[in-house]
Amino acid sequence: MRLSEMKAEIGVIGGTGFYTFFEDAEEIKIDTPYGFTSDSISLGTIGGKNVAFLPRHGKEHQYPPHMVNYRANLWALKQLGVNRVLGPCAVGSLQPQVHPGDFVFCDQFVDRTTGRKDTFYDGPTTVHLSSCDPYCPELREIGIKCAEDLGLRYHPDGTMVVIQGPRFSTRAESKWFSSMGWKVVNMTGYPEVMLARELGMCYLNISLITDYDVGLEGRPDIKPVTAEEVTRVFNEHNELLKTLIARIIEAIPDEINCSCHEELRRILG
């Protein structure tokens, strides 16, 4: 089947521990002006909707956060016709009331990354998109309702601070992040969301809490995060996350009822 005949309405980008989604799906590789995607893209159907799945780090987790080809990943999904992107990811909690196993639907981010290719507009066309409210309000509302219906522990909002990685935070950094009131820390949340926005795609963040970053003050029993612990906790909740994502996909209406695309249309005419 030619690429022009392959279509998907919704894209899912799997994070750490989330490398497959469909039991039986067609896989394709797409070359883009920005190189190849992190891995092949799986095409399947959920709730009567065509869905494209791509593991952010590759199926073997071969790409660390600072080496993920975010532009190629989003460009390829757009080429398939995707107009909504669900971006689940593993995150660390920065607040004591946000526990491992909880879900967070972030509504803001703080970018602490460096040197990442974070725009499609390197010239001669210059585009300055607002990132005031980066996540799609319609998708967030749907996600929150689905989490509620499933009886999950969730937080309806929160700020994600995105660090460069691949190292974890120092104690001083984590204390700073927590003191600012930021809810979660992650390594891949930027520039993915803004690249989706530059391509006119709605984006929903679904954060799964896997740890307490470097621990909690006054709690010597809570140890600093390790990569092994992140993977272990994510794997424990992976099927629940997939159930949540499937429920969200089923609930997404055919008609887009948000303003995520309006600014881009206005700028580009």
Beta strands, then each sheet from edge to edge (+ up, - down):
strand 1: 10-14
strand 2: 26-28
strand 3: 31-32
strand 4: 35-36
strand 5: 41-46
strand 6: 49-55
strand 7: 84-93
strand 8: 103-104
strand 9: 108-112
strand 10: 154-155
strand 11: 159-163
strand 12: 184-186
strand 13: 202-211
sheet 1: 2+ 5- 6+ 1+ 7+ 12- 11- 9-
sheet 2: 2+ 5- 6+ 1+ 7+ 13+ 8- 10-
sheet 3: 3+ 4-
end
